[in-house]
């Protein structure tokens, strides 16, 4: 939209002629600037301040127990206050109409996830439900906040997020080489000790870092009008992905990149749009990528979990064993959910039979939280939401959704204190808006003047 807050949205309260004052344009511009700055601050907080960082600073954010208000991210408080401020100034009803017009699916998803959170709290209490606010409700609220930005500011926000992901990758590579972490790898107050070192970087957990790096990698084509930034990130992301040690993320990224690259090249080849230099470039990529992979494996592979444990281990096997939890549930449990406390009890019973210590499947955990009815509502609105923020996007941006689903299905990121869905929204929505604006940013090629009638006759 050309103007984030159209003038018609102001003046929601009825006033008498004597009390009427025309809107002051300077104050209106100042409010829009304030909202823009707050959105950038919120996004910056979610990209740089992880739950593990908060735990390391003595805030009981991820560990069980403690004050419920301390279980929410600082960015959550800020984005709720941001939308509340806009609602007060603009008028809640008119704001709702504006958001529905701009991103109706995002509003529907936010309302649905909020109602499901209230449902779980009403039936089972607040214990273990804080993740639903940070990880499931906030992504929709962030998308609605982004919908209020101007086109230029949405572009700047996307570039900022990609730049932060590049810095995050550099930190991960440095941590891997130096065998030291910026953020301690602590789960429930206990430091995690693994046979192979894995970086935590800004996002706190190696698997979340791998997921975010993979998703950011597939939005790189949107930055082709910023070649130096795109090339720098293209060099950083593969090495960072290797350093974080996510096996699923590496396999999914390599497979999808190979398939998409081959399809793109064959399409242009059959359409005879491939020049001699493009052909040489493709040959160079085919020869250079394996050589680069061998070089990375030689330099970094000796102490990498990705290389040393690239097989179907007990962690992968536990994902299948977790499905046996349905043997312990009644039909009512499946339809209406068992809540966080019920999940803990059922996992303890399952551990006595299978030996697993937890469920590493976010979709299964959400089904157990919400029940089948609530899970269907959640999935319907989530899919609608994700398709809406990538509406009209090129195939490579839609690939980010596939990457998220494949990798997130291999862990419990959707049902834990994790910002994966938040960063998916920032990357997918940001890249989509950036692509839409390309025609505005790039000048049209100069048109050739039509020859005069005399010139045509002479020709």
HUHUKA-V147023 format. One record per backbone hydrogen bond with DSSP energy under -1.0 kcal/mol. CO is the residue of the C=O (numbers start at 1). NH is the residue of the N-H. E is the energy in kcal/mol with one decimal. If there is no record, write none. Layout:
# HUHUKA-V147023
co,nh,e
CO,NH,E
CO,NH,E
This chain:
# HUHUKA-V147023
co,nh,e
6,9,-2.0
7,10,-1.7
24,28,-2.0
25,29,-2.5
26,30,-2.1
27,31,-2.0
28,32,-2.0
29,33,-2.3
30,34,-2.1
31,35,-2.5
32,36,-2.3
33,37,-2.6
34,38,-2.4
35,39,-2.1
36,40,-2.1
37,41,-2.3
38,42,-2.6
39,43,-2.5
40,44,-2.4
41,45,-2.2
42,46,-2.1
43,47,-1.7
44,48,-1.2
45,49,-2.7
50,54,-1.9
51,55,-2.3
52,56,-2.1
53,57,-1.1
54,59,-2.5
55,58,-1.8
59,61,-2.6
67,70,-1.0
68,71,-1.6
73,76,-1.0
73,77,-1.4
74,78,-1.8
75,79,-2.5
76,80,-2.2
77,81,-2.2
78,82,-2.4
79,83,-2.3
80,84,-2.3
81,85,-2.5
82,86,-2.2
83,87,-2.3
84,88,-2.1
85,89,-2.3
86,90,-3.1
87,91,-1.9
91,95,-2.7
92,96,-2.5
93,97,-2.1
94,98,-2.4
95,99,-2.9
96,100,-2.2
97,101,-2.2
98,102,-2.3
99,103,-3.4
103,107,-1.9
104,108,-2.5
105,109,-2.6
106,110,-2.3
107,111,-2.4
108,112,-2.5
109,113,-2.8
110,114,-1.8
111,115,-2.5
112,116,-2.3
113,117,-1.7
114,118,-2.2
115,119,-2.2
116,120,-2.2
117,121,-2.5
118,122,-2.7
119,123,-1.8
120,124,-2.8
121,125,-2.2
126,129,-2.1
129,132,-1.6
130,133,-1.2
130,134,-1.5
131,135,-2.8
132,137,-1.7
133,138,-2.4
137,141,-1.6
138,142,-2.9
139,143,-2.0
140,144,-2.1
141,145,-2.1
142,146,-2.6
143,147,-1.8
146,149,-1.4
150,154,-2.0
151,155,-1.9
152,156,-2.3
153,157,-2.3
154,158,-2.1
155,159,-2.3
156,160,-2.3
157,161,-2.4
158,162,-2.5
159,163,-2.3
160,164,-2.5
161,165,-2.2
162,166,-1.8
163,167,-2.3
164,168,-2.7
165,169,-2.1
166,170,-2.2
167,171,-2.4
168,172,-2.2
169,173,-2.5
170,174,-2.5
171,175,-2.8
172,176,-2.3
173,177,-2.2
174,178,-2.5
175,179,-1.6
175,180,-1.2
184,186,-1.3
185,192,-3.1
187,190,-1.6
190,187,-2.6
200,204,-1.6
205,209,-2.4
206,210,-2.3
207,211,-2.3
208,212,-2.6
209,213,-2.4
210,214,-2.2
211,215,-2.3
212,216,-2.6
213,217,-2.0
214,218,-1.4
217,220,-1.1
219,222,-1.5
220,223,-2.5
221,224,-1.5
223,226,-2.4
226,230,-2.5
227,231,-2.7
228,232,-2.0
229,233,-2.4
230,234,-2.3
231,235,-1.6
232,236,-1.8
233,237,-2.8
236,240,-2.6
237,241,-2.9
238,242,-2.0
239,243,-2.1
240,244,-2.3
246,250,-2.3
247,251,-2.5
248,252,-2.7
249,253,-2.4
250,254,-2.6
251,255,-2.6
252,256,-2.6
253,257,-2.4
254,258,-2.0
255,259,-2.4
256,260,-2.9
257,261,-2.3
258,262,-2.3
259,263,-2.5
260,264,-2.5
261,265,-2.3
262,266,-2.7
263,267,-2.4
264,268,-1.9
265,269,-2.4
266,270,-2.8
267,271,-1.5
268,273,-3.2
269,272,-1.4
275,279,-2.1
276,280,-2.2
277,281,-2.3
278,282,-2.4
279,283,-2.2
280,284,-2.4
281,285,-2.3
282,286,-2.5
283,287,-2.0
284,288,-3.2
285,289,-2.6
287,291,-1.2
288,292,-2.9
289,293,-2.6
290,294,-2.4
291,295,-2.2
292,296,-2.6
293,297,-2.6
294,298,-2.2
295,299,-2.3
296,300,-3.3
297,301,-1.1
301,304,-1.5
304,308,-2.4
305,309,-2.4
309,311,-2.0
311,313,-1.3
313,317,-2.2
314,318,-2.0
317,320,-1.0
317,321,-1.8
318,322,-1.6
320,323,-1.3
321,324,-1.7
322,325,-1.7
323,326,-1.5
324,327,-1.2
325,328,-1.6
330,334,-1.9
331,335,-2.3
332,336,-2.5
333,337,-1.8
334,372,-2.4
335,373,-1.6
338,342,-1.0
339,343,-2.1
340,344,-2.0
341,345,-2.0
342,346,-2.5
343,347,-2.6
344,348,-1.9
345,349,-1.8
346,350,-2.5
347,351,-2.4
348,352,-1.1
350,354,-3.0
351,355,-1.3
361,365,-2.2
362,366,-2.3
363,367,-2.1
364,368,-2.1
365,369,-2.1
366,370,-2.9
367,371,-2.3
368,338,-3.1
368,339,-1.2
371,375,-2.6
372,376,-2.2
373,377,-1.8
374,378,-2.7
375,379,-2.8
376,380,-2.4
377,381,-2.3
378,382,-2.5
379,383,-2.6
380,384,-2.1
381,385,-2.5
382,386,-2.8
383,387,-2.4
384,388,-1.9
385,389,-2.1
388,391,-1.4
390,393,-2.2
394,398,-1.6
395,399,-1.7
397,400,-1.2
398,402,-1.2
399,403,-2.7
400,404,-2.5
401,405,-2.4
402,406,-2.7
403,407,-2.5
404,408,-2.9
405,409,-1.4
407,410,-1.6
408,411,-1.3
411,362,-2.4
412,415,-1.5
416,418,-1.7
419,423,-2.5
420,424,-2.2
421,425,-2.1
422,426,-2.2
423,427,-2.5
424,428,-3.1
425,429,-2.1
426,430,-1.2
427,431,-2.7
428,432,-2.0
429,433,-2.4
430,434,-2.2
431,435,-2.3
432,436,-2.1
433,437,-1.5
435,438,-1.3
437,441,-2.3
438,442,-3.0
452,456,-2.1
453,457,-2.0
454,458,-2.4
455,459,-2.3
